[in-house]
Amino acid sequence: MEATHTALRAARPARLDRARQAAPQVFERLRNAIIALELPPGAPLSRAELAGQFGVSSTPVRDALMRLEEEGLVDVFPQHATVVSRVDVGRAEQAHFLRQALELEIVRMLAEQHDQALVIRLDHAIALQQQFAKAGDFESFIAADNDFHAQLYAAAGKQDLWTLVRSRSGHIDRLRRLHLPSPGKAQNIVRHHKLITRAIEAGEADAAQQHLRKHLSGTLSELDKIRSHHPEYLTD
């Protein structure tokens, strides 16, 4: 228990912003640590230890763990323990299906709009990803990756759908995090983003959809390889 507690404490500042509600902050910190695999599947989560770490009562911790349970990111065993869940491949596939369905329509819409300001923002996100990939900074790379896709939703006026996608993406995001260190994976993501951006800029809706479909399917297409390397992390 203490090992998990120490790892999380070392990875992220413990104290919260007192100007904001505590429960959402605890949720965000824990969710980010789970997605980044700083808290791997099977890691125990003690309410008392987390409350002490974050400097809050047990209520915000309880509320945060309930939200994580709703997303399937923790397993709660009443009167016994709460642990980080294994990656649920079925949930990951459903999240991929949802995201692909939405983003295929979004990139088509954007290719038909010819928004040069959007292209500039996308190119900026891509440049950041290139820097982070070169530095081997995977967490910052993922943040820039998310920013690229968030820009698509925002430009289409579909920000609430991005929020929905993010709330369903915990399992597929952990698969992507497991896959990201693979040789050439980060560079392929950058290449796909460039192709999607150039297609949007050129008004080529079909090409934008083709590149997006290939981009989003990358991790699931390597599922067997990920499972062979991390069998203890996955469940069907």
DANORMO-V512077 format. One record per backbone hydrogen bond with DSSP energy under -0.5 kcal/mol. CO is the residue of the C=O (numbers start at 1). NH is the residue of the N-H. If there is no record, write none. Layout:
<<CO & NH> <CO & NH>>
This chain:
<<1 & 5> <2 & 6> <3 & 7> <4 & 8> <5 & 9> <6 & 10> <7 & 11> <8 & 12> <16 & 18> <17 & 20> <21 & 25> <22 & 26> <23 & 27> <24 & 28> <25 & 29> <26 & 30> <27 & 31> <28 & 32> <29 & 33> <30 & 34> <31 & 35> <32 & 36> <33 & 38> <33 & 39> <34 & 37> <38 & 40> <40 & 43> <43 & 84> <44 & 46> <45 & 47> <46 & 50> <47 & 51> <48 & 52> <49 & 53> <50 & 54> <51 & 55> <51 & 56> <54 & 16> <57 & 61> <58 & 62> <59 & 63> <60 & 64> <61 & 65> <62 & 66> <63 & 67> <64 & 68> <65 & 69> <66 & 70> <67 & 71> <68 & 73> <68 & 74> <69 & 72> <73 & 85> <74 & 76> <75 & 77> <75 & 83> <76 & 78> <77 & 80> <77 & 81> <81 & 77> <82 & 45> <83 & 75> <84 & 42> <87 & 89> <87 & 235> <88 & 92> <89 & 93> <90 & 94> <91 & 95> <92 & 96> <93 & 97> <94 & 98> <95 & 99> <96 & 100> <97 & 101> <98 & 102> <99 & 103> <100 & 104> <101 & 105> <102 & 106> <103 & 107> <104 & 108> <105 & 109> <106 & 110> <107 & 111> <108 & 112> <110 & 113> <110 & 114> <114 & 116> <115 & 119> <116 & 120> <117 & 121> <118 & 122> <119 & 123> <120 & 124> <121 & 125> <122 & 126> <123 & 127> <124 & 128> <125 & 129> <126 & 130> <127 & 131> <128 & 132> <129 & 133> <130 & 134> <131 & 135> <132 & 136> <132 & 137> <133 & 136> <136 & 138> <137 & 141> <138 & 142> <139 & 143> <140 & 144> <141 & 145> <142 & 146> <143 & 147> <144 & 148> <145 & 149> <146 & 150> <147 & 151> <148 & 152> <149 & 153> <150 & 154> <151 & 155> <152 & 156> <153 & 158> <154 & 157> <158 & 161> <158 & 162> <159 & 163> <160 & 164> <161 & 165> <162 & 166> <163 & 167> <164 & 168> <165 & 168> <166 & 169> <169 & 173> <170 & 174> <171 & 175> <172 & 176> <173 & 177> <174 & 178> <175 & 179> <176 & 180> <177 & 181> <179 & 182> <180 & 186> <182 & 185> <184 & 188> <185 & 189> <186 & 190> <187 & 191> <188 & 192> <189 & 193> <190 & 194> <191 & 195> <192 & 196> <193 & 197> <194 & 198> <195 & 199> <196 & 200> <197 & 201> <198 & 202> <199 & 203> <199 & 204> <200 & 203> <203 & 205> <204 & 208> <205 & 209> <206 & 210> <207 & 211> <208 & 212> <209 & 213> <210 & 214> <211 & 215> <212 & 216> <213 & 217> <215 & 218> <217 & 221> <219 & 222> <220 & 223> <222 & 226> <223 & 227> <224 & 228> <225 & 229> <226 & 230> <230 & 233> <230 & 234> <231 & 234> <233 & 87> <235 & 89>>
